[in-house]
Amino acid sequence: MIREMFFLRITIFLLAICPVRAGHARTPEHRWSLGVYGGRFYDSSPNFLLTLRETNFESHHLVAANGTRVLWQAGRWPLFLVLDLVVGRQFGQADLTELATAPILYWGGFPWNDHLRTRVGFGPVGVSWLSGVSPLEKTAKGGSPWLNFLVLEVAVALARWPAHEVFIRLHHRCDVLGLLNDHGMNGGDFLVVGYRWRF
């Protein structure tokens, strides 16, 4: 869980430095969304997003469609939980179908939301299934199509069109430091960008 705890700490830090403004304590949320995204596989740990070092992008790609449904929203805080469902296709070094789901907790209380609505989402625990074992995830001990699904996301929308978001997401599969199998830290990471329509 070291990687997951790293992202949890980053999320808590962002929440701490971005207090809620009185005029934006609670924004009515769209209940549903549909989105598309795509990106490229990289072979370093997720913390490359901060260091930008020791990162090698591979000739392996992901395109995906996802839908979300708001499950819960805090009464007066811009904090809400969604269920994210993903259907994707990996191609390049292997052609694989991916199905994934995770609950994601979003925070939207940023002081610049009058101009650029911003949300940060973190979902450390989910399920991801591949139609086969990816050669980029396989170790000497083997691999598994079933892994944990982790999401870290930043989404922005112009205040005039809050239903139309552009986002950058870490799409991460992992064995949770060997808790799910004994194949020796198999998993994979995609850095993706996408568009989402909320309704």
HELIX and SHEET records of a PDB file:
HELIX    1   1 ILE A    2  ILE A   17  1                                  16    
HELIX    2   2 ALA A   22  HIS A   24  5                                   3    
HELIX    3   3 PHE A   48  THR A   51  1                                   4    
SHEET    1   A 7 TRP A  32  TYR A  42  0                                        
SHEET    2   A 7 PHE A  57  GLN A  73 -1                                        
SHEET    3   A 7 LEU A  79  PHE A  91 -1                                        
SHEET    4   A 7 LEU A  96  TRP A 107 -1                                        
SHEET    5   A 7 LEU A 116  GLY A 123 -1                                        
SHEET    6   A 7 TRP A 146  LEU A 158 -1                                        
SHEET    7   A 7 VAL A 127  LEU A 130 -1                                        
SHEET    1   B 3 TRP A  32  TYR A  42  0                                        
SHEET    2   B 3 GLY A 187  ARG A 198 -1                                        
SHEET    3   B 3 HIS A 164  CYS A 174 -1                                        
END                                                                             
